[in-house]
C-alpha cells in the first residue's frame, strides 16, 4: 500500500511539472505569435497611411 502511494505521488508530481512546462511553452509560443501578428498589422497600417 505504501508503494502505491509513493508511485501515485511521484506520478502526480511529474504530471504537474509536465503540465506547467507545457503551459509555459505553449504560452511562450502564443505570446510570440500575438507579437508577430501585431507587428504585421502595424506594418500594414503604416503602409496604408503613407502620404
Secondary structure, 3 states (H helix, E strand, C coil): CHHHHHHHHHHHHHHHHHHHHHHHHHHHHHHHHHHHHHHHHHHHHHHHCCC
